[in-house]
Amino acid sequence: MFHVDYKTKGTCSQLISFDLDGDVVRNVSFVGGCNGNLQGVSRLVEGCTVDDIVSRLSGIKCGFKPTSCPDQLARAVQQGYEASLKNA
């Protein structure tokens, strides 16, 4: 299991934490942001692969912002997965 803490950029949430079991995402939690919505996102992506999350959530925008919490999660899991491969 590889743990990731990702500091977000451009969103209300400040941090995303999760574990990677190979390319499967587990235990997603957000610090800050819209608590109910982000709990929902966390539960929906539990057990999904990095590729599934990236393909579904990349590019989502929040209002006039160029990113969103789901988009930041997609970036986080991609970067986390790449880091886990380097540390394997």
Stockholm file with secondary structure:
# STOCKHOLM 1.0

chainA/1-88         MFHVDYKTKGTCSQLISFDLDGDVVRNVSFVGGCNGNLQGVSRLVEGCTVDDIVSRLSGIKCGFKPTSCPDQLARAVQQGYEASLKNA
#=GR chainA/1-88 SS CEEEEEECSSSSEEEEEEEEETTEEEEEEEEESCHHHHHHHHHHHTTCBHHHHHHHHTTCCCTTSSCCHHHHHHHHHHHHHHHHHHTC
#=GC SS_cons        CEEEEEECSSSSEEEEEEEEETTEEEEEEEEESCHHHHHHHHHHHTTCBHHHHHHHHTTCCCTTSSCCHHHHHHHHHHHHHHHHHHTC
//
